[in-house]
């Protein structure tokens, strides 16, 4: 099978070939996402409306929701061109 073929031609190292680009990309995307969330969450720390709890959420603050939306958007804007290039190739 495939596993035997990879092992016989490239050895154990063959199972890890090609890991550097996805790993590097993941570092960039996740760093941007967490940094954006933290920046938004902290920026709205002293804004009363953003500190208010959303109804029927068990105490979820609006700044958490807004930070999540903003950080997800930033990650998508960074990641999508790379993913598109990957599947287009």
Secondary structure, DSSP 8 states (H G I E B T S, - for coil): -HHHHHHHHH-GGGGGTTHHHHHHHHHHHHHHHHHHHHHHHHHTTT-HHHHSB-TTTTS-BHHHHHHHHHHHHHHHHHHHHHHHHHHH-
